[in-house]
Structures are given as structure tokens and as C-alpha cells.
Amino acid sequence: MANWVYTSLVNSIGSLRDAGEDTLAADILRLVKSGQLETIRVFRHEAAERLSEQIAGVRDTAGLLQVLHGIAARFDASHATIHVVTDTPSMLIDPRVVTTYPDAWIARYVERGYSSIDPVIARARNTDAGFFWDSLDRSLPRVAGFFASAAELGVGAAGYTLPMRIWKDLRVALTLSSERPDAEFRAALAPQLSDLDFLADQLLHIFAEVASEEIRSDRRPPLELLRLLRALFQGSTMAEACARYGTVPAEEAESRICAYYGTRTLMQAAMVAMRLRHLDALPYERSDIAGETPAPPD
């Protein structure tokens, strides 16, 4: 990442010497040679600093969305998005995406399964460096169609994505998209990348605090609830599972399972249990074992 402080100081040395300020120029040169300037986190623009102050106060998804609108406006982008790129089995993340994208694009993205071909996500999974979308391979017809669809619905085919590893395998990215031509978007954003990097680092860590929760793998729900979850994976309804094991009513069982895993839906809870391998430790039941059928007594 280019540090604008470093660049500005280097450019000022010659001007100071021309003005006869040799001592001050020497002082600045010594600072430049210290090797410490790359660690200085100073916003180049006051508007970015105000956004940083706003991010510090975010406590929920609504606050994240408000900040994203501010970031899109600050960097003259059409939209801004936070999205999970990879996660870890012990993390429950809800929501996985916070975006200013229009509903029409969100609906099409989901309906057409674009996440499986999205080249932005594919690149973000394998790098910690930010990248402009004009560096992506768009030669495949389905990828070209993806970007054409984005442009059609107001998302824009130009963009910049900055992925960051937050914790263990949790990788989250901040994306800006634009309806401007690629070259024009790149030229406008490139000088501001230092501010965007600082804001992204702060915002993505706040997102992780707001939207994710670690589920300890050594903490398992009661056996009766695990049996119900296994019955669900085997195709039973919650009512059928509760009747089979003679436990609490289905509505109460669903509420208890969701409360244990901290999820909104039973499906989310079931997926977390599977990822944490909670069902692997269940003891065998008679129905799990096939054996010789005993001969009837004489």
C-alpha cells in the first residue's frame, strides 16, 4: 500500500531546499529514512476521518449499512458491500452480506446462483491484496454474462475488492462497484486507496464483532436435542422426531435448539451442528445396526 505521508514528505524535501530551508529538509529526510513512516495511519482526507469515527460507533447491521452508504458516496462508487469470503466451522455468521445493492440485483444473484461463478469471490478467496475488477478474467461467456447482468441492474461492471483475514479462516471483503468505465474508476480511486484500506480494516473487524459468534466445539447440547437433529437429517419432521423420542413438543424443541446455537432458524442450527460434528458422537441406536433376524421360537 502506498503511504501518502511518505510520498508527500519526499516531494517536499526538494521544495524546502530550493527555498533555502536546508535544515528542515534534512530533518524530513532523516524521518523518511527512518523506515517508520509506513506504520503511520493518518487519513489523507477529513471526510475519511469522519467515516472512521462513524464506524467506531457501529453496533448493528443498520449501522453497517449506513456506513456503507457513506463509503460509497465518499469514494464516488455506485455501491459498497461487505461480504464473507471464507469462514471457519466454529463461527456462526448472520448476515453473511451487508450491501447497498438494489433488490433486483440481489434477487437475480440468488436466483441464478451467481455465487458459484462470481470471479470476485473466487479471487478474494486466494489473496489478501486488494484488486480492481479489470484484472479479472472475463473471457468465459458465463462470467461476461455475470458482469453484463450487474451493469444492467445498476451495480456496475467496474469495481475494487479488498479481502482481509479477520480471525482463523474467517476472511471478509469490502467491495466498491461503479457504473463508470474501468479505467476511469481505477484512476479516481487509486490515489485514495490508503484511506480506503484504513477504513476497510476498521469496518471489517467491526462487522466480525457484530455479525459473527464463535461456537465452542467442546460445548454440546443435551443428548435429547442431538437426537432430534439427527432425525431431521434423516428426513423426519420436528413433530415426527419429537413423537419418536417422546420428548418436548415440537415448537418447544425447535426453540431450545435455536437458543442453544444462537440461530434464528432450525436450519441454521442444524448446519452449525453438522459443521461442528456434534452428531458424530451420538451413540448407536438399534435402527442403525443391521444383524441376523432371530429365529422364531419353536
C-alpha positions as CSV (number, residue, x, y, z in Angstrom):
1,M,0.0,0.0,0.0
2,A,1.4,3.4,-1.0
3,N,1.7,5.7,2.0
4,W,0.7,9.2,1.1
5,V,2.5,10.6,4.1
6,Y,5.8,9.2,2.8
7,T,5.2,10.4,-0.7
8,S,4.3,13.9,0.4
9,L,7.3,14.3,2.6
10,V,9.7,13.1,-0.1
11,N,8.2,15.5,-2.6
12,S,8.6,18.4,-0.1
13,I,12.3,17.9,0.5
14,G,13.3,19.4,-2.8
15,S,11.0,22.3,-2.4
16,L,12.4,23.1,1.0
17,R,16.0,23.0,-0.3
18,D,15.0,25.3,-3.2
19,A,13.6,27.7,-0.6
20,G,16.9,27.6,1.4
21,E,15.4,25.6,4.3
22,D,18.2,23.1,4.3
23,T,18.0,22.2,8.0
24,L,14.2,21.5,7.8
25,A,14.8,19.5,4.6
26,A,17.5,17.4,6.4
27,D,15.1,16.8,9.3
28,I,12.4,15.5,6.9
29,L,14.9,13.4,5.0
30,R,16.0,11.7,8.3
31,L,12.4,11.0,9.1
32,V,11.9,9.5,5.6
33,K,15.0,7.2,6.0
34,S,13.8,6.1,9.5
35,G,11.6,3.4,7.9
36,Q,8.8,4.2,10.4
37,L,6.5,6.2,8.1
38,E,4.9,3.1,6.6
39,T,3.4,2.3,10.0
40,I,1.7,5.7,10.4
41,R,-2.0,5.5,10.0
42,V,-3.1,9.0,9.0
43,F,-6.2,9.7,6.8
44,R,-5.4,11.9,3.8
45,H,-8.9,13.4,3.7
46,E,-11.0,14.7,6.6
47,A,-14.1,13.1,5.2
48,A,-12.5,9.7,5.6
49,E,-11.6,10.5,9.2
50,R,-15.2,11.4,9.9
51,L,-16.3,8.0,8.4
52,S,-13.8,6.3,10.8
53,E,-15.4,8.0,13.7
54,Q,-18.8,6.8,12.5
55,I,-17.6,3.2,12.1
56,A,-16.3,3.2,15.7
57,G,-19.9,3.7,16.9
58,V,-21.5,0.9,14.8
59,R,-23.3,-1.7,16.9
60,D,-25.7,-3.4,14.5
61,T,-26.4,-4.2,10.8
62,A,-28.3,-1.0,10.3
63,G,-25.2,0.9,11.4
64,L,-23.1,-1.1,9.0
65,L,-25.4,-0.3,6.1
66,Q,-25.4,3.4,6.9
67,V,-21.6,3.4,6.9
68,L,-21.6,1.6,3.5
69,H,-23.7,4.3,2.0
70,G,-21.2,6.8,3.3
71,I,-18.2,4.9,1.9
72,A,-19.8,4.6,-1.5
73,A,-20.5,8.3,-1.6
74,R,-17.0,9.2,-0.2
75,F,-15.2,7.2,-2.9
76,D,-17.7,8.1,-5.7
77,A,-18.8,4.4,-6.1
78,S,-22.3,3.2,-7.1
79,H,-22.5,0.7,-4.2
80,A,-20.5,-0.7,-1.3
81,T,-20.7,-4.3,0.1
82,I,-19.3,-6.3,3.0
83,H,-19.3,-10.0,2.2
84,V,-17.9,-13.1,3.9
85,V,-15.4,-14.9,1.6
86,T,-14.5,-17.9,3.7
87,D,-15.3,-18.8,7.3
88,T,-14.5,-21.3,9.9
89,P,-16.7,-24.2,11.1
90,S,-16.9,-22.8,14.6
91,M,-18.3,-19.5,13.5
92,L,-22.0,-18.6,13.2
93,I,-22.3,-15.6,10.8
94,D,-25.5,-13.8,10.3
95,P,-25.8,-11.9,8.0
96,R,-23.1,-13.0,5.6
97,V,-23.5,-10.0,3.3
98,V,-24.4,-6.3,4.0
99,T,-24.8,-4.3,0.9
100,T,-26.3,-1.2,-0.8
101,Y,-27.0,-3.2,-4.0
102,P,-30.6,-2.9,-5.4
103,D,-33.1,-5.6,-4.5
104,A,-33.4,-6.5,-8.2
105,W,-29.7,-7.5,-8.3
106,I,-29.8,-9.3,-5.0
107,A,-32.8,-11.4,-6.2
108,R,-31.1,-12.2,-9.5
109,Y,-27.8,-13.1,-7.8
110,V,-29.6,-15.6,-5.6
111,E,-32.0,-17.0,-8.2
112,R,-29.3,-17.6,-10.7
113,G,-26.7,-19.0,-8.2
114,Y,-24.2,-16.4,-9.2
115,S,-22.1,-17.0,-6.1
116,S,-20.8,-20.2,-7.8
117,I,-19.4,-18.3,-10.8
118,D,-18.6,-14.9,-9.2
119,P,-15.0,-14.2,-10.1
120,V,-14.7,-11.5,-7.4
121,I,-15.3,-14.1,-4.7
122,A,-13.0,-16.6,-6.4
123,R,-10.1,-14.1,-6.4
124,A,-10.8,-12.9,-2.9
125,R,-10.5,-16.4,-1.5
126,N,-6.9,-16.6,-2.6
127,T,-5.4,-13.2,-1.8
128,D,-5.1,-10.7,0.9
129,A,-4.4,-7.9,-1.5
130,G,-6.9,-5.5,-2.9
131,F,-7.7,-5.8,-6.7
132,F,-9.6,-3.9,-9.4
133,W,-12.1,-5.9,-11.3
134,D,-10.4,-5.0,-14.6
135,S,-7.7,-7.5,-13.6
136,L,-10.2,-10.4,-13.6
137,D,-10.5,-12.8,-16.5
138,R,-13.9,-12.1,-18.1
139,S,-13.4,-14.2,-21.2
140,L,-15.7,-17.1,-20.3
141,P,-19.2,-16.4,-21.6
142,R,-20.9,-17.1,-18.2
143,V,-18.5,-14.6,-16.5
144,A,-19.1,-12.0,-19.2
145,G,-22.8,-12.5,-18.7
146,F,-22.5,-12.1,-15.0
147,F,-20.9,-8.6,-15.4
148,A,-23.3,-7.7,-18.1
149,S,-26.2,-8.5,-15.8
150,A,-24.6,-6.5,-13.0
151,A,-24.3,-3.5,-15.3
152,E,-27.9,-3.9,-16.5
153,L,-29.3,-3.7,-12.9
154,G,-27.3,-0.7,-11.8
155,V,-24.5,-2.4,-9.9
156,G,-21.8,-1.6,-12.4
157,A,-19.1,-3.8,-14.0
158,A,-16.2,-1.8,-12.6
159,G,-15.1,-2.4,-9.0
160,Y,-12.5,-2.8,-6.4
161,T,-12.4,-5.5,-3.7
162,L,-10.2,-5.7,-0.6
163,P,-10.3,-9.0,1.3
164,M,-8.9,-9.3,4.8
165,R,-8.3,-12.3,7.1
166,I,-10.0,-11.4,10.4
167,W,-9.7,-14.5,12.6
168,K,-8.5,-18.0,11.8
169,D,-10.2,-18.9,8.4
170,L,-12.7,-16.0,8.6
171,R,-11.9,-13.8,5.5
172,V,-14.2,-10.8,4.9
173,A,-14.0,-8.3,2.0
174,L,-15.1,-4.8,1.3
175,T,-16.2,-4.2,-2.3
176,L,-16.9,-1.0,-4.2
177,S,-18.7,-1.1,-7.5
178,S,-19.1,1.5,-10.1
179,E,-21.1,2.2,-13.3
180,R,-18.1,4.2,-14.7
181,P,-15.7,2.6,-17.2
182,D,-12.9,0.5,-15.6
183,A,-10.1,2.9,-16.4
184,E,-11.9,6.0,-15.2
185,F,-12.9,4.2,-11.9
186,R,-9.4,3.0,-11.3
187,A,-7.8,6.4,-12.0
188,A,-10.2,8.1,-9.5
189,L,-9.9,5.5,-6.7
190,A,-6.1,4.7,-6.9
191,P,-5.0,7.9,-5.1
192,Q,-7.4,7.3,-2.3
193,L,-6.5,3.6,-1.6
194,S,-4.6,4.4,1.6
195,D,-7.8,6.0,3.2
196,L,-9.9,3.1,1.9
197,D,-7.5,0.5,3.4
198,F,-7.6,2.1,6.8
199,L,-11.5,2.3,6.7
200,A,-11.8,-1.3,5.5
201,D,-9.6,-2.7,8.2
202,Q,-11.7,-0.9,10.8
203,L,-15.1,-1.7,9.2
204,L,-14.4,-5.4,8.5
205,H,-13.3,-6.0,12.1
206,I,-16.5,-4.3,13.4
207,F,-18.6,-6.5,11.0
208,A,-17.0,-9.6,12.5
209,E,-17.9,-8.4,16.0
210,V,-21.5,-7.5,15.0
211,A,-22.3,-10.5,12.7
212,S,-20.3,-13.4,14.0
213,E,-20.2,-15.6,17.1
214,E,-17.9,-18.4,17.9
215,I,-19.5,-21.7,18.9
216,R,-17.2,-23.8,21.1
217,S,-16.7,-27.2,19.6
218,D,-16.4,-28.8,23.0
219,R,-19.8,-27.5,24.1
220,R,-22.5,-29.8,23.0
221,P,-26.3,-29.6,23.5
222,P,-28.1,-32.3,25.5
223,L,-28.4,-35.7,24.0
224,E,-32.2,-35.4,23.5
225,L,-31.7,-32.4,21.3
226,L,-28.9,-34.0,19.3
227,R,-31.2,-37.0,18.6
228,L,-33.9,-34.7,17.3
229,L,-31.3,-33.0,15.0
230,R,-30.2,-36.4,13.7
231,A,-33.8,-37.3,13.0
232,L,-34.2,-34.1,11.0
233,F,-31.1,-35.0,8.9
234,Q,-32.6,-38.4,8.3
235,G,-35.8,-36.8,6.8
236,S,-38.2,-36.6,9.7
237,T,-40.1,-33.5,10.6
238,M,-39.6,-32.0,14.1
239,A,-43.1,-33.3,15.1
240,E,-42.2,-36.8,13.9
241,A,-38.9,-36.7,15.7
242,C,-40.5,-35.5,19.0
243,A,-43.1,-38.2,18.8
244,R,-40.4,-40.8,18.1
245,Y,-38.4,-39.9,21.2
246,G,-41.2,-38.8,23.4
247,T,-39.6,-35.5,24.3
248,V,-41.0,-32.0,24.5
249,P,-43.5,-30.6,21.9
250,A,-42.0,-29.7,18.5
251,E,-42.3,-26.0,18.9
252,E,-40.5,-26.0,22.3
253,A,-37.8,-28.3,20.9
254,E,-37.1,-26.0,18.0
255,S,-37.0,-23.0,20.3
256,R,-34.5,-24.8,22.6
257,I,-32.2,-25.9,19.7
258,C,-32.1,-22.4,18.2
259,A,-31.5,-20.8,21.5
260,Y,-28.6,-23.2,22.2
261,Y,-26.8,-22.4,18.9
262,G,-27.9,-18.8,18.9
263,T,-29.6,-19.0,15.5
264,R,-32.8,-17.6,14.1
265,T,-33.9,-20.8,12.3
266,L,-33.7,-24.5,12.8
267,M,-31.9,-25.0,9.5
268,Q,-29.1,-22.7,10.7
269,A,-28.8,-24.6,13.9
270,A,-28.7,-27.9,12.1
271,M,-26.0,-26.7,9.8
272,V,-23.9,-25.5,12.7
273,A,-24.3,-28.8,14.5
274,M,-23.2,-30.6,11.3
275,R,-20.1,-28.4,10.8
276,L,-19.0,-28.8,14.4
277,R,-19.5,-32.6,14.0
278,H,-21.8,-32.7,17.1
279,L,-23.8,-35.5,15.6
280,D,-20.7,-37.7,15.2
281,A,-20.6,-38.5,18.9
282,L,-24.1,-39.8,19.1
283,P,-24.4,-43.4,20.4
284,Y,-25.8,-46.0,18.0
285,E,-29.5,-46.8,18.1
286,R,-31.0,-50.1,17.3
287,S,-32.2,-48.8,13.9
288,D,-28.5,-48.0,13.0
289,I,-27.5,-51.7,13.2
290,A,-28.4,-54.5,10.8
291,G,-28.0,-58.0,12.0
292,E,-29.3,-61.5,11.8
293,T,-33.0,-61.8,12.4
294,P,-33.6,-64.1,15.4
295,A,-35.3,-67.3,14.5
296,P,-38.8,-67.6,15.9
297,P,-39.1,-69.8,19.0
298,D,-40.5,-73.4,18.4
